[in-house]
Amino acid sequence: MKAVVSITIDDEFVVHDIKVIEGEKGLFIAMPSRKATDGEYRDIAHPINSGTRNEIQKIILTKYEETLAREEAEAEAASAEDFI
């Protein structure tokens, strides 16, 4: 697991605890879930079609990668200041 994120949809609905996971084929998201009495995990909230799921995943992964890049740039800048 790389991150846990929340999304707000249309300033009206929020979904917390979406996980960004690195799998064998790259990054993907896992919607929030809970363990059922049969031991299986079930999504608490999720898109009901693949198009919406893909759009949400694209938005989250783009933001995740932008955040990583910004944090790396800030760390490099802070490190460069140490040498000055």
C-alpha distances in whole Angstrom, upper triangle without the diagonal:
4,6,8,11,15,17,21,23,27,27,27,24,21,18,15,12,11,7,6,4,6,9,12,14,12,9,10,10,10,13,13,14,17,18,21,24,24,21,19,16,18,17,19,19,19,21,24,24,22,24,22,19,19,20,18,15,17,18,14,13,16,16,13,14,17,16,14,18,20,18,19,22,23,22,24,27,27,27,30,32,32,34,36
4,7,10,14,16,20,22,26,26,27,24,20,18,15,12,11,8,5,5,7,10,14,14,11,9,10,10,11,14,15,17,19,21,24,28,28,24,23,20,21,19,20,20,20,21,25,25,23,23,22,19,19,19,17,14,16,16,12,11,14,13,9,11,14,12,11,14,16,14,15,19,19,18,21,23,23,24,26,28,28,31,33
4,6,10,13,17,19,23,22,23,20,17,14,12,9,8,6,5,7,10,13,17,17,14,11,11,10,11,12,13,15,18,20,24,27,27,24,22,19,20,18,18,18,18,20,23,24,22,23,21,18,18,18,15,13,15,14,10,10,13,11,8,11,13,11,11,14,15,14,16,19,19,19,21,23,23,24,27,28,29,31,33
4,7,10,14,17,20,20,20,17,14,11,8,6,6,4,6,9,12,15,19,19,16,13,12,9,9,10,10,13,15,18,21,24,25,22,21,17,17,15,15,15,15,18,21,22,21,22,19,17,18,18,14,13,15,14,10,11,14,12,10,13,15,13,13,17,18,16,19,21,21,21,24,26,26,27,30,31,31,34,36
4,7,10,13,17,16,17,14,11,9,6,6,5,6,8,11,14,17,21,20,17,14,12,10,10,10,10,14,16,20,23,26,27,25,23,19,18,15,15,14,14,16,20,21,20,20,17,15,16,15,12,11,13,12,8,10,12,10,9,13,14,12,13,17,17,16,19,21,21,22,25,26,26,28,30,31,32,35,36
4,7,10,13,13,13,11,7,5,4,6,6,9,11,14,18,20,24,23,20,16,15,11,12,10,10,14,16,20,23,26,27,25,23,19,18,15,14,12,13,14,18,20,19,19,16,15,16,15,11,12,14,12,9,12,14,11,11,15,16,14,16,19,19,19,22,24,23,24,27,28,28,30,33,33,34,37,38
4,6,10,10,11,8,6,5,7,9,8,11,12,16,19,21,25,24,21,17,15,12,13,11,12,15,18,22,24,28,29,27,25,21,19,16,14,12,12,13,16,18,18,17,13,13,14,12,9,11,12,9,8,12,13,11,12,15,15,15,17,20,19,20,23,24,24,26,29,29,30,32,34,35,36,39,40
4,7,6,7,6,4,7,9,12,12,15,16,20,23,25,28,27,24,21,18,16,16,14,14,18,20,24,26,30,31,30,27,23,21,18,16,13,13,14,17,18,19,18,14,14,16,14,11,13,15,11,11,15,15,13,15,18,18,17,20,22,21,22,25,27,26,28,31,31,32,34,36,36,38,41,41
4,5,6,5,6,8,11,14,14,17,18,21,24,26,29,27,25,22,19,16,17,15,16,19,22,25,27,30,32,31,28,24,22,18,16,13,13,12,15,16,17,16,12,13,15,12,10,13,14,11,12,16,16,15,17,20,19,19,22,24,24,25,28,29,29,31,33,34,35,37,39,39,41,44,44
4,5,7,9,12,15,18,17,21,21,25,28,30,33,31,28,25,23,20,21,18,19,22,25,29,30,34,35,34,31,28,25,21,20,16,16,15,17,18,19,17,14,16,17,14,13,16,17,14,15,19,18,17,19,22,21,21,25,26,25,27,30,30,30,33,35,35,36,39,40,40,42,45,45
4,6,8,11,14,17,17,21,22,26,29,31,34,32,30,26,24,21,22,19,19,23,25,29,30,34,36,34,32,28,26,22,20,17,18,17,20,21,22,21,17,19,20,17,15,18,19,15,16,20,19,17,20,23,21,21,25,26,25,26,29,30,29,32,34,34,35,37,39,39,41,44,44
4,7,10,13,17,17,21,23,26,29,31,35,33,31,27,25,21,21,18,18,21,23,27,28,31,33,33,30,27,24,20,18,15,16,16,18,20,22,21,17,18,20,18,16,19,20,17,18,21,22,20,22,25,24,24,27,29,28,29,32,33,32,34,37,37,37,40,42,42,44,47,47
4,7,10,14,14,18,20,23,26,28,32,30,28,24,22,18,18,15,15,17,20,23,24,28,30,29,26,23,20,17,14,11,13,13,16,18,20,19,15,16,18,16,14,17,18,16,16,19,20,18,20,23,23,23,25,28,27,28,31,32,32,33,36,37,37,39,41,42,43,46,47
4,6,10,11,14,17,20,23,25,29,28,26,22,19,16,15,12,12,15,17,21,23,26,28,27,24,21,19,15,13,10,12,13,16,18,19,19,15,15,18,16,13,15,17,14,13,17,18,16,17,21,21,20,23,25,24,25,28,29,29,30,33,34,34,36,39,39,40,43,44
4,7,7,11,14,17,20,22,26,25,23,19,16,13,12,9,8,11,14,18,20,23,25,23,21,17,15,12,10,7,9,11,14,17,17,18,14,13,16,15,11,13,16,14,12,15,17,16,16,20,20,19,21,24,24,24,27,29,29,30,33,34,34,36,38,39,40,43,44
4,6,9,12,15,19,21,25,24,22,18,16,12,11,9,7,10,13,16,19,22,24,22,20,16,15,12,10,9,11,14,17,19,20,20,17,15,18,17,13,14,17,15,12,15,17,15,15,19,20,18,20,23,23,22,25,27,27,28,31,32,31,33,36,36,37,40,42
4,6,9,12,16,18,22,22,20,16,14,10,9,7,5,9,11,14,17,21,22,20,18,14,14,11,10,10,12,15,18,20,20,21,18,15,17,17,14,14,17,15,12,14,17,15,14,18,19,17,19,22,22,21,24,26,26,26,29,31,31,32,35,36,36,39,41
4,7,10,13,15,19,19,16,13,10,7,6,5,5,9,12,15,18,22,22,20,18,14,13,10,10,10,10,12,16,17,16,17,15,12,14,14,10,10,13,12,9,11,14,13,12,15,17,16,17,20,21,21,23,25,25,26,29,30,30,32,34,35,36,39,41
4,6,10,12,16,16,14,10,8,5,5,7,7,10,13,15,19,22,22,20,17,14,14,12,13,13,12,15,18,19,17,19,17,13,15,15,12,10,13,13,10,10,14,13,11,14,16,15,15,19,20,19,21,24,24,24,27,29,29,30,33,34,34,37,39
4,7,10,13,13,10,7,6,5,7,9,11,13,17,19,22,25,25,22,20,17,17,15,16,15,15,16,19,19,17,18,17,13,14,14,12,9,11,12,8,8,11,11,8,11,14,13,13,16,18,17,18,21,22,22,24,26,27,28,30,32,32,35,37
4,6,10,11,8,6,5,6,7,11,12,14,17,18,22,25,24,21,19,16,17,15,18,17,16,18,20,20,18,20,19,15,15,17,14,11,13,15,11,10,14,14,11,13,16,15,14,17,20,19,19,23,24,23,25,28,28,29,31,33,33,35,38
4,7,8,5,4,6,9,11,14,16,18,20,21,25,28,27,24,21,19,20,19,21,21,19,20,23,22,20,21,21,17,16,18,16,13,14,16,13,11,14,15,12,12,16,16,14,17,20,19,19,22,23,23,24,27,28,28,30,32,33,34,37
4,5,5,6,7,10,11,15,17,18,21,21,24,27,26,23,20,18,19,19,22,21,20,20,23,22,19,21,21,17,16,19,18,14,16,18,16,13,17,18,15,16,19,20,18,20,23,22,22,25,27,26,28,31,31,31,33,36,36,38,40
4,6,8,10,13,15,18,21,21,24,24,27,29,28,25,22,21,22,22,25,25,23,23,25,23,20,22,23,19,18,21,20,17,18,20,19,16,19,21,18,18,21,22,20,22,25,25,24,27,29,28,29,32,33,32,35,37,37,39,41
4,7,9,12,14,18,21,22,25,25,28,31,29,26,24,22,23,22,25,24,21,21,23,21,18,19,20,17,15,18,18,14,15,18,17,14,16,19,17,16,20,21,19,21,24,24,23,26,29,28,29,32,33,33,35,37,38,39,41
4,7,10,13,16,19,21,24,25,28,31,30,27,24,22,23,21,24,23,20,21,23,21,18,19,19,16,14,16,16,12,13,15,14,11,13,15,13,12,16,17,15,17,20,20,20,23,25,24,25,28,30,29,31,34,34,36,38
4,7,10,13,16,18,21,23,26,29,28,26,23,20,20,19,21,20,18,18,21,20,17,17,17,14,12,14,13,9,10,12,10,7,11,12,10,10,14,15,13,15,18,18,18,21,23,23,24,27,28,28,30,33,33,35,37
4,7,10,13,15,19,20,23,26,26,23,20,17,17,15,17,16,14,14,17,16,13,15,14,11,10,12,11,7,9,11,9,8,11,13,11,12,15,16,16,18,20,20,21,24,25,26,27,30,31,31,33,35,36,38,40
4,6,10,12,15,18,20,24,24,21,18,15,14,12,14,13,11,12,15,15,13,14,13,9,10,11,9,6,9,11,8,8,12,12,11,13,16,16,16,19,21,21,22,25,26,26,28,30,31,32,34,36,37,39,41
4,7,8,12,14,17,20,20,18,15,11,11,9,11,10,9,11,14,15,13,15,14,10,12,14,11,9,13,14,11,12,15,16,14,17,19,19,19,22,24,23,25,28,28,29,31,33,33,34,37,38,39,41,43
4,6,10,13,15,19,19,17,14,11,9,6,8,7,6,9,12,13,13,15,13,10,12,13,10,10,14,14,12,13,17,16,15,18,21,20,21,24,25,25,27,29,30,30,33,35,35,36,39,40,41,43,45
4,7,11,13,17,18,16,13,10,8,6,6,6,8,11,14,16,17,18,16,13,16,17,13,13,17,17,14,16,19,18,17,20,22,21,22,26,26,26,28,30,30,31,34,35,35,37,39,40,41,44,45
4,7,9,13,14,12,10,6,5,4,5,8,9,13,15,17,18,20,18,15,18,20,16,16,20,20,17,19,23,22,20,24,26,25,25,29,30,29,31,34,34,34,37,38,38,39,42,43,44,46,48
4,6,10,11,10,8,5,6,7,7,10,12,16,18,20,21,24,21,19,22,23,20,20,24,24,21,23,26,25,24,27,29,28,28,32,32,31,33,36,36,36,39,41,40,41,44,45,45,48,50
4,7,8,6,6,4,6,9,10,13,15,19,20,23,23,26,24,21,24,26,23,23,26,27,24,25,29,28,26,29,32,30,31,34,35,34,36,39,39,38,41,43,43,43,47,48,47,50,52
4,5,5,5,6,7,10,11,14,16,20,20,23,24,27,25,23,26,28,25,25,29,29,27,28,32,31,30,33,35,34,34,37,38,37,39,42,42,42,45,47,46,47,50,51,51,54,56
4,5,7,9,10,14,14,18,20,23,23,26,27,30,29,26,29,31,29,28,32,33,30,32,35,35,33,36,39,37,37,41,42,40,42,45,45,45,48,50,49,50,53,54,54,57,59
4,6,9,10,14,16,19,20,23,23,25,26,30,29,26,29,31,29,28,32,33,31,32,35,35,33,36,39,38,38,41,42,41,43,46,46,45,48,50,50,51,54,55,55,57,60
4,7,9,13,15,18,19,23,23,25,26,29,28,25,27,30,27,26,30,31,28,29,33,33,31,33,36,35,34,38,39,38,39,43,43,42,45,47,47,47,50,52,51,54,56
4,6,10,12,15,16,19,19,21,22,25,24,21,24,26,24,23,27,28,25,26,30,30,28,31,34,33,32,36,37,36,38,41,41,41,43,46,45,46,49,50,50,53,55
4,7,9,12,13,16,17,19,20,23,21,18,21,23,21,20,24,24,22,23,27,26,25,27,30,29,29,33,34,33,34,38,38,37,40,42,42,43,46,47,47,50,52
4,6,9,10,13,14,16,17,20,19,16,19,21,19,18,22,23,21,22,26,26,24,27,30,29,29,33,34,33,35,38,38,38,41,43,43,44,47,48,48,51,53
4,6,6,10,11,14,15,17,15,13,16,18,15,15,19,19,18,19,23,22,21,24,27,26,27,30,31,31,33,35,36,36,39,40,40,42,44,46,46,49,51
4,7,10,12,15,17,19,16,14,18,19,16,17,20,20,18,20,23,23,22,25,27,26,27,31,31,31,33,36,36,36,39,41,40,42,45,46,46,49,51
4,7,9,12,14,16,13,11,15,15,13,14,17,17,16,18,21,20,20,24,25,25,26,29,30,30,32,34,34,35,38,39,39,41,44,45,46,48,50
4,6,9,10,12,9,8,12,12,10,11,15,15,14,16,19,19,19,22,24,24,25,28,29,29,31,33,34,35,37,39,39,41,43,44,46,48,49
4,6,7,9,6,5,9,10,9,10,13,14,14,16,18,19,20,22,24,24,26,28,29,30,32,34,35,36,38,39,40,42,44,45,46,49,50
4,7,9,7,8,11,12,12,13,16,17,17,19,21,22,23,25,27,28,29,31,33,33,35,37,38,39,41,43,44,45,47,49,50,52,54
4,6,6,6,9,10,11,12,14,16,17,18,20,22,23,24,26,27,29,31,32,33,35,37,38,39,41,42,44,45,47,48,50,52,53
4,5,5,6,9,10,10,12,14,15,16,18,20,20,22,24,25,26,28,30,31,32,34,36,37,38,40,42,43,44,46,48,49,51
4,5,5,6,9,10,11,12,14,15,16,18,20,21,23,24,26,27,29,30,32,33,35,36,38,39,41,42,43,45,47,49,50
4,5,5,6,8,10,11,12,14,15,17,18,20,21,23,24,26,27,29,30,32,33,35,36,38,39,41,42,44,45,47,49
4,5,5,6,9,10,11,12,14,15,16,18,20,21,22,24,26,27,28,30,31,33,34,36,37,39,40,42,43,45,47
4,6,5,6,9,10,10,12,14,15,16,18,20,21,22,24,26,27,28,30,31,33,34,36,37,39,40,42,44,45
4,5,5,6,9,10,11,12,14,15,17,18,20,21,23,24,26,27,29,30,32,33,35,36,38,39,41,43,44
4,5,5,6,9,10,11,12,14,15,17,18,20,21,23,24,26,27,29,30,32,33,35,36,38,39,41,43
4,5,5,6,8,10,10,12,14,15,16,18,20,21,22,24,26,27,28,30,31,33,34,36,38,39,41
4,6,5,6,9,10,11,12,14,15,16,18,20,21,23,24,26,27,29,30,31,33,35,36,38,39
4,6,5,6,9,10,11,12,14,16,17,18,20,21,23,24,26,27,29,30,32,33,35,37,38
4,6,5,6,9,10,10,12,14,15,16,18,20,21,22,24,26,27,28,30,32,33,35,37
4,5,5,6,8,10,10,12,14,15,16,18,20,21,22,24,26,27,28,30,32,34,35
4,5,5,6,9,10,11,12,14,15,17,18,20,21,23,24,26,27,29,31,32,33
4,5,5,6,9,10,10,12,14,15,16,18,20,21,22,24,26,27,29,31,32
4,5,5,6,9,10,11,12,14,15,16,18,20,21,22,24,26,27,29,31
4,5,5,6,9,10,11,12,14,15,16,18,20,21,22,24,26,28,29
4,5,5,6,9,10,11,12,14,15,16,18,20,21,23,25,26,27
4,5,5,6,9,10,11,12,14,15,16,18,20,21,23,25,26
4,5,5,6,9,10,10,12,14,15,16,18,20,21,23,25
4,6,5,6,9,10,11,12,14,15,16,18,20,22,23
4,5,5,6,9,10,11,12,14,15,17,19,20,21
4,5,5,6,9,10,10,12,14,15,17,19,20
4,5,5,6,9,10,10,12,14,15,17,19
4,5,5,6,9,10,10,12,14,16,17
4,5,5,6,9,10,11,13,15,16
4,5,5,6,9,10,11,13,15
4,5,5,6,9,10,11,13
4,5,5,6,9,10,11
4,5,5,7,9,10
4,5,5,7,9
4,5,5,7
4,5,5
4,6
4
